[in-house]
């Protein structure tokens, strides 16, 4: 049996006049994977998503969804894809239940009411099924976009900033449902500026800047490559943050003078710090080592890319 990736991007280039928005990007997303595509504003993320959705054509290169070329096999490609856009796009003139029925019809689906009922229930929109789009709050409109993207049960779903403007409780409900459909086998491609979401849910991450792919690897290995650590020392007595012995670590002293934050780079640097602590003779009552998160890695890779 031939293996088919959920998404394939091959040497993709997109020019807008003299501006090259996407510059030779290649990556694959395996079927059933939870993949994060991250980058600062203007990096080229939206252009790649628009090409996958068939909203714009690449200048060079290929893009496929479930093995179907997004240009030559648009109908099949689009049928395999559900897109939750970043912008709030909704129909104000029909109740949301009718909107979802109409959306089903676009994909040739009839008698889809049971699935629509289930999606509305899981997205906590059942009580609003007869509301018009203009009657919904911002968070409800966002969930309606998720429902529209899932109404034809696509095997691949693009989530473009899915929790923007959603409050904490609704965000939790939304992620519970997204995790549920992912466990059922749906491939997820996520873009988000909430990097803790990407770190929590994505198995692999691609980071782009100025149209180029800067990193592509598992979330775990991406974090492991970032060797910086912030070390916080708590002293028994007040310390002088300007002391030359700490200067090499760029210390920051707390207001009470009893806590000092120091930046170390790699194991050798941390070993030098522990020697410095021992030689200084100061009494340490607590040590905290703060491990890097995805935000640290993201900022390091995209420095100067905005």
N, C-alpha and C positions, 0 to 999 in steps of 0.2 A: 504494500500500500504506500502510495506516494505521500510524503509529508508536505503539508501546505502551511506556510506561515500565515498568521492572521493579517499582518501588515508587512509589506516590503517596500523600502525606499531605496532606490538604486541611483547613485550619482545625480541626485536631484538638483536642478538649477532653476531659479526663477528670477528673471530680470523685469524691472519696471523702468523702462527707459534706460538711463545710465545707472540706476540703482540696482545692485544685485542683492536681493532680499534673502535668497537661499543659494549657497555656494558649494555645490558638490557634496551634499549630505547623503550618507548611506547608513541605513540600519534596518534591522528586522525585529518584529515583535512576534514571539511564538504564540500559537493558539493556546488560549487559556491563561496567558500571562497578564500580570498587572504591571504596566510600564509607565514610567513618568518621563515626560518631555518638559524640561525646565530651561529657563533662560530669562534674562532681563527683558524689559519692554523693548520692542524693536529688534529682537534677536532673530526673528524668522519663524517663530512657533506657529503663529496664526496662518502664515502663508502655507506652511506644510499641511496644517489641518484643512485649509481651504482646498488644497490640491487633492487631498484624500477624499474630501466630500464632493469633489467635482465642481466646486464653485469658481475655480480658476485653473488654467492649464499650465503645466510646467514648460519652461523654455527648453530644457534638456532633461534627460533622465526619465526614469519610470517610477510609477507608484502603483501598488497593487493592494487590494483588500480581498482576503481569502483566495488569493491566486488570480483575481480578476483585475485586469488593467483598468485604472480609473478613467482613462480616456477612451480606449477602444471598446471596453466592455462596461460602459457606464451603468447600464441598468442592473446588471448582476452585481457589480461592485457596490452600488448604492443600496441595493436590497440587503446586502450583508452588513450594513453600517448604520448605527444610530448615533446621532450627533447632538450633544447638549451644548448649545452655543453660549458664548460669554455674554452676548447682548440679550436683553429681555425682549424676545420677539413672540407675540401672541396675538390671537384673534379676539377683538373686543366685542364682536357682534353675535357670538354664539356661546351657549353654555359649554363648559369645559368637557362635559361628557360627549356632546355632539362634535366638539373639536377632535377628540380622540377617535371617535368613530370615523370621522372624515379622514383623519391621518391614516387609519387602518386601510381605508379604501384606496389611498394612494398606492399602497403596496399589494392591492388585489385581495385583501383579506375581508371576508364576510363572517358573520356570526362570531365576532371576536369579543363579545361583551363580557364573557367570564374572565378573560385575561385583563380587560380594561378594569373591571371591578377589583381584581386582585391588585393591580398596580396602584389604583387609587387608594385602596386600603393600606398598602404598605408604605405609601408616601403621605399618609394621613391627610388625604384630600376627599374622602368619601362624603363628608358633610358638605363639601363645597361643589359637589358634582354638578349642581344646577346653577352655580354662579357663572357670571360672565367674567372674562379675563380682567376687565377694568375694576371688578369688585374685589380682586385678590390683593393681598399684601405682597410686598416684594419677595419675601421668602416663599410664599405660595406660588407665585409666578415662576420662580426658579424650579420648584418641584414639578410644576406643570410641564416645563421644558424637558425634565427628566422623563416624565410619563410619555410625552410625545416621541422621544427618542427610543423608548423601549416598546412602543405599542405593537411593532411588527416583529418583536422578539429577535433582534439581530444578534449574530454571534460576536460582533465587534462593536464596542461602544466608545466614543470619544467624549470625554468630560473636560470641557474647557472652562476652568474656574467655576466648578459646580456649586461651591458653597459661598460664593461672593454674595454678601448681603443677607446671609441666612443666620438666624440667631443660634445660640449654643445648643439648645435642645433639639431644634429642627435639624441642625447639622449632624447631631448624633444619630437621629432617626434615618437621615439620608444615607450616612455611611453604613449603617446596619444593613440597609437594603442593597447598597452597592456591593458590600461584602457578600451578601446572599447570592446575588446573580453571578458574582465572580466565582464563588464556590460551585455554582451549577455549571460552570464552564465558559462563561462569557469572558472574552478578552477585553481588558480595559486599558485605554490610553488616556492618561491624566495630565493636564497642565494645571498648575496652581501656583499662586504666590504664597500660599500657606505651606511653607516647606516642611513643617512638622507632619502635615498630612502625607506628603510624598514619602517622608522617611518612615512613616508608620505602615503604609499600605503597599508601596511599590516594591516589586522584587528586583527590577533593574531600572536604571535611570540614564537618560541621555541628556546632556547639558549642551546647549548651543549658545553662541554669541556671535553677533555680526554675520549671521548666516552660515557659520561653520560649526561642525560638531566638535566640541571641546573635550567631552568625556562620554564614555559609553561602557558601563559595567554594572555589576550588581551593587545594590545599595550598601551591602556589608563591606565589600572590598573598596568602594569609593570612600567610605568613612575611615577604613583602616589606613588608607594612604595619607590621611591628614594627621601628621604626627604632633602638631601643636597641642599643648595642654596648658590650661590655666591652673595654677597651684595656689590655693588659699591657705595661708598659715595663720593660726590664731595663737597669739603670744600671751604669756602669763602677765606681762607688764607692758606698758605703753612703749612703742618703738619709734625711732626716727626714720621716716620714709626716705629722707634725703641721704642716708648713709651710703658712702661709696661702695661698701661691700655688697649692697643689694642692687646697685645701679644697673649692672649688666642685664638684669632680668626685667627692667622697666617696671618697678614696683608701683602699685597704687595702694595707699594707706587709707583705712577706714577713718571716719571722723573721730572715733575714740582712740585711734592709734594702736589698737590691739589686734587688728586684722590687716594682713598684707596680701594682695593679689600679685602674682608674678607669672610671666609668660615664659614657657620653656619650649624648645624646638628639638624634639627627638630624645631618645633615651640617654645619650651622652650629656646633653644639656641638663636633664633632670638629675643625673648622677652628680654633676657639678653643683647643682643647687643643694642636694642633700649634704655634700661635703661642706658647702658654705654654711649651712645651718649648724652642722656639728662644730665647725671651727669658730663660729660666732659666739657659742656658749649661751645663747638665749634659750629661755625655757619655752618650749612649744607645747600647747595644751590640745591642739587639734590640727589636723591636716586634711584638706579636701582637694581632690584632683578632679577637675571638670573635664570630661571627655568631649571631643568635638561633636557637633551635630551637623546635619545636612546644610544648615545655613552657613556655617563656617567654611565648608567645602565649596559651596556655591559662590560665596563672596570671593574666595581665593581664586577660583577658576575664571570668574567673570570680571575680575578687577580691570577697569578700563574699557569694558565692553559696552557700557551704556551710551 
